[in-house]
Amino acid sequence: MAMTKPGHRRNNVRRTPQGFHTHLPIRRVGRLLPGLALLACERSGNERPGGEPVEAPPSATAPDAEGTDLAAFREAFEVVGELTLEETEDAMVVIPMVYPVEGGRFLLVEPMEGKVNLYGPDGGLIRTVGRSGGGPGEFAFPMGGDLLPNGAVAVADVGSPRLTFFPAEDGGDPEVMLSPLEAAAGIWGLGGARYLLAGVVSLSEERPSLLHIWNRESGELENSFMPIGVPDRVLPRARSAPASNAVIRGDTIWGVWALSDTLYGFDLMGELRERIPIPMPRPIGDIGDRSRQTPNVYRPYPLNVGRMAVSTVVGDVSDAEWDLVIMDRAGNALWGGIDIPRLMVVADDLFYFDDPASELPNRWLVARWRGP
């Protein structure tokens, strides 16, 4: 049984003088899951966390209203294959949060379904855990998950202050633990009993930290870092959008906050190593300006040879546009695209995009960036 994909914006691509690309809606207005509303909430001002001013990055022009082809996208990415994710009555692909895991597999966390599904490299369904509800092994609104080295599945539920650990084999009882965060939107294993959590300890904190290292054995937070650092004048708006995301590559935690055009690199203890400006395809600008809709940083994707990709999103739960930039470690843009198909995940430098030619959300394009 296949489920019709919620409407998405599909776009025509056009090269701009700045080297970025724009495209226009072809069809389907996007409907993002409610949890992504955090990425499109009130914005803060035009300073990076820490208070330093933002330098104007290369900018792209607004989408043109002509044409329907994806020529510029195809020019930037070589499509090397297609992937169809298996669906069953118990495992539907709706609007997933996708995480690459060991062995070329993908963990799809489905907030709308209250499910977490593990897929193989060929799109075959390996395992599904969880369901909507309030009991053990059930979720209110899961958004983060990880496949641990022992085969167990860890899940963070942003709708409930608890963390759930499913055993490696089906049939065992999940372990449910009280989360140290009031709202945890991400969880990643760091080895042993240590985990990286994304979210906030309390939604009432004035200047919350957005990433945390938690010890499962002690139940304590070992460190909280990447704080919201904005001027007082925009703090109320910044606090309304505590969305953050992270990825672990080797001995580095790469973290982003929705309202900051900076990529942060931390060691595995949470100590800051690097701060890299993100050359946003559409600059954030003054996020205190209520008259314009500005982009939010969504997720970093470390690439080989020291490069990084960063996806950003513009719009609210009823109308979203996805942008992408590929940059070097100095923050120089190597390529950028405006309003392109949603990037689902990057694994081993292969980019998996939502297929713009399909109405089904389980159809992806597999592509390589053509850049140097």
C-alpha positions, 0 to 999 in steps of 0.5 A, a space after each residue: 500500500 502506497 501513500 500519496 505524498 503530501 503536496 510539495 513545491 517542485 521547482 524550475 531551476 535557474 542560474 543566477 549571477 552569484 553562482 547560486 540557483 533558483 527554481 520555481 514551483 511546478 506543482 504541489 504546495 508543501 505540507 511539513 510536519 508540525 515539528 518543523 514549525 520550529 524551523 519557521 517560527 519567529 526569528 532573531 536579529 542579525 548577529 551570530 550567537 556570541 554577538 558578532 555581526 553577520 557579514 553579508 554572504 553571497 546572495 541569490 536572486 528571488 525565484 523567477 516566474 518562468 519555465 519548469 525545467 530542472 536543468 540547473 539542478 541536473 547540471 550540478 548533480 549527476 543522478 546515478 540511480 533511484 531508490 524506492 523505499 519499501 512500504 507495508 501497512 505497518 511502515 509508511 513513508 510520510 514525512 521522515 526525518 532521515 539518519 544514515 547509519 552503519 552499513 549504508 542503511 537509513 533510519 527513518 523517524 516518522 513523527 506523523 506515524 509515531 514509527 521508526 523504520 530501518 531500511 537497507 541500502 536497496 530500500 528494503 525494509 529491515 525493521 520497524 519499531 514503535 507506534 503512536 501512543 503514550 505507553 512503553 515503546 509508543 511515541 507522541 512525536 518522535 523526531 530523532 533516532 540512532 542505530 547503536 553499534 549493538 543493534 539497538 535503536 534509540 529514539 528521542 520523542 519531542 512530544 514527550 520527555 522520555 527516551 526509548 531504547 529498543 533491543 537489537 532483536 524484535 520481541 524484547 521490551 523497550 527500555 524507557 528512560 526519563 529524558 533530561 530535556 523537556 523537548 529532545 528532538 535528536 539523539 546520537 550515540 557517542 560510545 559507551 553510555 554517552 549520548 548527544 541530545 539535541 533540544 532544550 532542558 526547559 522551554 522556559 529557559 531564557 538562553 537555553 543551550 541546544 546540544 547536550 551530552 547525557 550519560 545513560 548510566 548516571 542519568 546526568 547531563 555531562 555538558 550543555 553547549 551551543 547556547 542561544 547567544 543573541 542580543 536582548 532585543 531579539 531574545 523573545 523571538 530567538 527563544 521561540 525557535 530552539 530548533 537545532 540539529 547535529 551530525 557526528 563525523 569521527 571525533 567532531 560534533 557538527 551542530 547548527 541552530 535554525 536562526 544562526 548562519 554559523 556551523 559549529 564544530 565541537 569535540 566529543 566532550 562538547 568543547 568548541 573547536 570551529 565556527 564556520 560562517 555558512 554562505 546562505 543561498 538566501 541570507 538570513 538578514 535581520 531576523 527581527 524584521 517581521 516583514 520578510 520571510 527568512 530561511 532557517 538552517 536545517 542540517 549539516 552534512 559532512 562530505 569527504 575532502 573537508 567539504 560540508 553541505 548545509 540544507 536550509 528551509 524557507 516557509 512554514 508548515 503549509 508552504 516550504 522551500 528547500 535550499 542547499 549550499 556546498 562549502 569548504 571549511 573556510 565558509 566559501 560557497 562552492 555551489 548553492 541552490 535555491 528552492 530545490 528538491 528536498 535533500 533527505 540525507 547524504 551518505 558517503 558523498 551520495 545525495 538522496 533527494 526527494 524525487 520531484 517527478 513522483 507524487 510518492 514520498 518513498 521515491 528518491 533520486 540518488 545523485 553525485 555532486 558534479 563539483 570539484 
